[in-house]
Amino acid sequence: MPRLAYLTGGWLMVVLGIIGLFLPVMPTTIFLILAAWFFSKSSPRFEAWLLNHPLFGPPIRDWRKTGAIGAKAKIMAVTSMAAGYAIFWFVVDPSPLFALIVAAVLGASAAFVLTRPTA
């Protein structure tokens, strides 16, 4: 049963990562890093597929080796967070407290990304 749970978690993370390619408020790379971790517990074949994927493999390998995030990925992540917040601000018209909470979460996320080593 645990293997099936890890496998399911891996594919769920892959799906969320793919959705993140199209939505600015969802990060792709972190979901794929998590997918690789889930697959490492359940399916060496799918883990190898992710690690050797021409688009997704390099950032996952960089993260595993040194905890590094590429410069382009950092720029894309922070820009996407800012764009997502702007969309949130104008579409939702949040209360000041809710806007502050979302800004704090996104700000902390951006700080985390920016303080990682650059691949």
N, C-alpha and C positions, 0 to 999 in steps of 0.2 A: 504493500500500500504506500509506504513513503516514496518509493521510486515513482509511482504513478503521480503522486502529489507534486513532486519536484518536476516531472516532465510536464504536467499541466501548468505549473507555475512558469516554466520556461517558455512555453508557447504563448501563455497569456502576456508575458513580458515582450515577446516578439511582436505580437499584435499591437500592444500599446506603443511599442517603438515605431512601428510602421505608421500608426495613426499620428504619432509625433512628427513624422516627416511632413505632414500636411497642416498641422495645427501649431501655431506659434507658441501656445501656452503649455505644450507638452514636450518635454525633452526626449529626444530619441536615444541618445547615447546611454543614458543611465538605465533605461529599460533594457537595452541590449547587453549592457554589462551584467545586469541582474539575470537576464536570460542565460548568458554564458555560465553564470554561477549555478543556476538551477540545473542546466544541462550537465555541468560537471558532476552533479550528484546523481544524475539519472541516465544520461545518454552521451557517452563519449563521441558518438557519431555526430549528433547535433551540435555538441560543443565544438568539435573540429570544423563543422560546416560554418559556424559563426566566426570562429577564429581565423579561418582561411578565406572568408568572404572578402572580395576585393574592396567593397565599400565599407562594410561594418567591422571587418577584422582588425585593421590597423589601430583604430581608437581603443578597441577592447584590449588588444595586446599591450598598447602603451600604458593603459590604466593598470593592467596586471603587473607589468614590470616595474613601473616607477610611480604610479598614481598620477600620471601626467595627462593633461588635456591639450590637444593641439590649439594653436593660436586661432585658426579659422573657426574651430568649434567653440572656443571661448567667445569670440566676437559674435558668432551666430546665436549662442545661448543667451548672452546678455542682451543683444538686440531683440531677440524673440521675447524675452521676459519684459522688456520695456514696451514693445509693441502690444503684447498681451495685456499689460497693465493699462495701456492707453485705451485699448478696445474695451476692457472691463470698465474703466472709468466712464467712458461716454455711453456705453450700451446699458450698463446696469444702473448708473447714477447711484452709487452706494452711499450709505450713511458715512459720516466722517470716521467713526470707529471701525466699520468694516473696511473702508478704504485703507486705513492705517494698518490694520491686521494683514491685509493682502500685500500691501507695500512692504511691510516688515518681513513677511515670508519670502517674497520675491527678492528683496534686498539681501537677506541672509543667503539665499540660494545663489545669487549673483556673486556675493563675497566669497562663498565657498569655491565656486568655479574659478574666479579670478586669482585665488590664492593657491591653486594647485600648480605644480610645476608645468611648464609648457613643453609639450612633446617636440 
